[in-house]
Amino acid sequence: MRFGIDTSVLVRLLVGEPADAFDDCVRKLSAMIEDDGAEIFASNQVIGEAYIAVQHHYGVARADVRDGLLNVLSSGLVAPLNGRTVFDALEAAGGAGLFDHLIADDYSRAGMEVLTLDRRMSALPGARRL
């Protein structure tokens, strides 16, 4: 079975608070994977929402949220639905922001180019400045 998590699950895995709820979340996901052979995924939308939510509600710096997302998404509990391109977006420094990378990735998967007014985003592969 394959499952997609929502933002609340990814935020819990990122911040680890409250500790008992974090432990329960990890235990349940681990059991689904180990006992049932489940695969657990996070969509680009969920990753983007978690990125903003952790900054806004927990005061975590952007770079630290990116590092946390890299750790969680490579932990074996949850994988990015769109695979390697998400890791590339999280590891990208300078230029277009994380959301821009995730948006461009989604459109690219649908066979579309991105039209943007943003100079930095227009530098991404598959993006064009309008």
C-alpha positions as a printed Julia matrix, in Angstrom:
130×3 Matrix{Float64}:
  0.0    0.0     0.0
  1.06   3.54   -0.69
  0.06   6.53    1.42
  0.47  10.28    1.16
  0.84  12.28    4.36
 -0.58  15.7     5.02
  1.25  18.72    6.36
  0.46  17.98   10.01
  2.39  14.7     9.85
  5.42  16.23    8.15
  5.49  19.16   10.6
  5.36  16.72   13.53
  8.28  14.77   12.06
 10.24  17.99   11.49
  9.82  19.59   14.91
  9.49  16.5    17.11
  7.03  18.29   19.39
  5.21  17.42   21.48
  7.55  14.51   22.13
  4.82  11.96   22.92
  2.91  12.8    19.75
  6.15  12.65   17.74
  7.01   9.22   19.18
  3.49   7.98   18.43
  3.7    9.26   14.84
  7.08   7.6    14.26
  5.89   4.35   15.85
  2.76   4.18   13.7
  4.56   5.02   10.46
  7.32   2.53   11.26
  4.76  -0.2    11.94
  2.99   0.5     8.64
  6.3    0.21    6.79
  7.71  -2.79    8.66
  4.53  -4.8     9.21
  2.55  -3.96    6.09
  5.26  -3.01    3.6
  3.66   0.41    3.18
  5.31   3.26    1.32
  4.76   6.73    2.76
  5.12   9.87    0.6
  4.99  13.65    0.92
  3.82  15.71   -2.06
  5.46  18.95   -3.18
  2.49  20.84   -1.74
  2.9   19.21    1.67
  6.66  19.85    1.63
  6.12  23.51    0.73
  3.43  24.0     3.38
  5.59  22.37    6.05
  8.53  24.56    5.01
  6.5   27.71    5.65
  4.63  26.43    8.72
  7.78  25.46   10.61
  9.33  28.86    9.91
  6.21  30.77   10.88
  4.92  28.8    13.88
  8.2   27.53   15.33
 10.58  30.34   14.32
 13.01  27.98   12.6
 15.4   29.53   10.06
 14.95  28.61    6.39
 18.28  26.8     6.14
 17.45  24.74    9.23
 14.02  23.82    7.85
 15.65  22.72    4.59
 18.13  20.57    6.54
 15.28  19.11    8.59
 13.3   18.29    5.47
 16.34  16.61    3.94
 16.73  14.51    7.1
 13.07  13.52    7.36
 12.67  12.79    3.64
 15.77  10.59    3.61
 14.99   8.85    6.93
 13.16   5.91    5.41
  9.85   6.88    7.04
  8.66   9.35    4.41
  9.93   9.91    0.87
  9.25  12.81   -1.49
  6.57  11.82   -3.98
  8.56  13.44   -6.78
 11.84  11.79   -5.82
 15.32  13.17   -6.46
 14.16  16.54   -7.81
 12.88  17.43   -4.35
 16.28  16.72   -2.8
 17.87  18.86   -5.52
 15.47  21.69   -4.67
 16.21  21.4    -0.95
 19.95  21.43   -1.6
 19.87  24.38   -4.04
 21.58  27.5    -2.72
 20.8   30.98   -4.0
 18.6   31.86   -6.92
 15.01  30.67   -6.97
 13.42  29.7    -3.68
 12.25  26.29   -2.56
  8.64  26.96   -3.53
  9.74  28.06   -7.0
 11.64  24.8    -7.45
  8.66  22.74   -6.27
  6.26  24.63   -8.55
  8.54  24.19  -11.55
  8.91  20.49  -10.73
  5.14  19.94  -10.66
  4.61  21.72  -13.98
  7.52  19.89  -15.57
  6.02  16.53  -14.57
  2.84  17.6   -16.34
  4.84  18.47  -19.48
  4.43  22.22  -19.07
  6.7   25.23  -18.93
  6.36  27.75  -16.12
  5.52  31.34  -16.98
  6.73  33.76  -14.35
  7.41  37.42  -13.74
 10.14  36.5   -11.26
 13.71  36.83  -12.6
 15.13  34.14  -10.31
 12.41  31.63  -11.08
 12.79  32.26  -14.8
 16.36  30.95  -14.54
 15.09  27.47  -13.62
 14.98  24.79  -16.33
 11.54  24.75  -17.91
 10.69  28.28  -16.77
 10.22  31.35  -18.93
  9.91  34.99  -17.98
  6.61  36.43  -19.18
